[in-house]
Every structure is written in structure tokens, then in C-alpha cells.
Amino acid sequence: MSPKKPLKKPARKKLAAKKLLSFARKRDALPGEFERAGLAADFIFSRTNLRPRIALVLGSGLGAFADEFAGATKISYAEIPYFPQSTAIGHAGRLVVGRVGVVPVAGMQGRVHLYEGYSAKEVVFPIRVFARMGVKAVILTNAAGGIRRELSQGRLVVISDHINLQGVNPLTGPNDERFGLRFHDMTAAYDRRFREMAVGEGNRLGMGMYEGVYAAVPGPSYETPAEIRYLRTIGADLVGMSTVPEVIAARHSGIRVLGISCVTNAAAGILDQPLNHVEVLETAERVKGQFIRLLKAVLPQIADAIA
Ligand code: HPA
């Protein structure tokens, strides 16, 4: 066969236009968020026979809880189609599906954050996957700075409500009604019954439980003392850099939410000392056992409530 003759300029242009058109068509045919979440859910279901109705997002230091799941299937985020991958220290980046007692659960060992450069939509993709898996309740955990004085280092605090100061909402853009309504209610974002269960169980275990309002900021820098005074003034008890996008997406799809913060440090300016991430991780590590006991006590009650 004779070698191909180089194309003349107009022919080259035509070919480029054709390629562009075919690319645009392909892009339009690419799966949307709902389909992508469905594909990820199918992939997870291809790896385990369990069909959990409760999911846990395990924040800083808490991932170890998922290592205790019985009959566990561990799936690295990198394997799950379209799943975002965590770059934060103290986050393993694995989904563990297994049992706590008799309750099947899916546990995320680590999450992604806005401060890592992910969009709000990417941050909530795992929640969309849970929605497609038929999950009915999600327990979101995090590390937070304590603004209210009683919320001292090491305390576990049940989130009663939040203030979104991250400047973004994962539902911005066209709404897919298959996930939920365009304008969804957030008056009872943190399930009242779940909150009572967590406070009740925590108190029964001698943990002296409090509830508090969580303010979400973009991070990654910690706040200034002036920002903490401002947050206190507007009604925040806790401050952190996660959780709120996930709560918004979960409620959008009708998933009931329990949020629990571990106060890893007094917020900036409360004590006369600088904040650092090592302290945050050390406190989370120290309180881990208590946190796990609380989660184990609450899980069967949540399972009953959604049955
Ligand atoms: N501020 C913001 N996020 C945090 C803090 C804090 O003090 N502690 C743990 N996460």
C-alpha cells in the first residue's frame, strides 16, 4: 500500500471539525452524575453480598473502626468508578462493607475535602453512591474546634444543626430529580431521633454528651481569633472543614443524618496557644475508643429506626 498523502489545508480543517463533533457527541453521551453513582454502586455490589442500609463516614483517626467490621470486604477508593481519592493525612481511602454485630454497614475510611481542591460535587459523590445503594441513614463524623467553652478538647458532640460558610453548595447547577427536589428542606437536617439516641447512649456510657451547631469553613488554614469570635456571635458551637456538603446531599436524597464531632482542640484564640494538625490527630486518636463505643451503641438503634 502506498503511504498516505498529506492532506491539503481545507481537508485538514474538515477532519478536525469532524473530530471535534464526534468528541462533543461522545461527551454528551457520557454518563451523568446519577448514572456514574449507579455504576459505582453496581461495582460495590459486585464485590459483596451485603446490602447495607447504614453508611458511616469516618473522619480523622476514626477509620480504624471499619477495621473491626466482621466479614469485611475492603475496596480502595481508587478501584471504585468515579470515586474521589483522599489526599489528607490520617485518611486511608477505603470503603469497608461488613457487619457491626448483625447490622450490615458501609464505612468510609476517610473522605475528601474542599480544601484538597475537590469541587463540592466531587466531595458528595460517595453520598450519591450511597443513595443509589439504597442507604437510608448516614453517620458523619469529624474533628472540630470547640467554640463554646464546655465543648472542651476530647469531647464528643452531637451536631444539632449547621451553618454553611464554605461558599459553595453541592447542589448548585441543574437538578436531577431522580436524586431529589430542586429546593429541599433543611429544617431538620440532623435527625431528631438519631440525635436523642446518640445523646442517650453517650450519657449512658458516661461520656457527658452535648449537642452543638457546627459551622463549616473552607479551610485549610485554621481560623483567626476574630473569626472565632464572629462564629460564636452567629451561633456556632463547633468549627470544621467538612461534613456540611455531605449532609446537604444526603438530605437531598432523603437519607437521614447523624453527625458527631470530636472536639480535637479549643478553637483559635480561646487558649493562649497556636493550633496545629498534630494536636488534632493526637486528640482524635486518644478519643477513638470512646467514639467507637458510642457508634457501636447507636448503630443497632438506628438500624431499628429505619427498619
Ligand atoms: N478549625 C477548623 N477545623 C478543625 C479544627 C479547627 O479548630 N479542629 C479540627 N478541625
Residues whose N, C-alpha, C, O or C-beta is under 5 A from the ligand:
A	BS01	HPA	A143 A144 G145 Y222 V239 G240 M241 T264 A267 V280
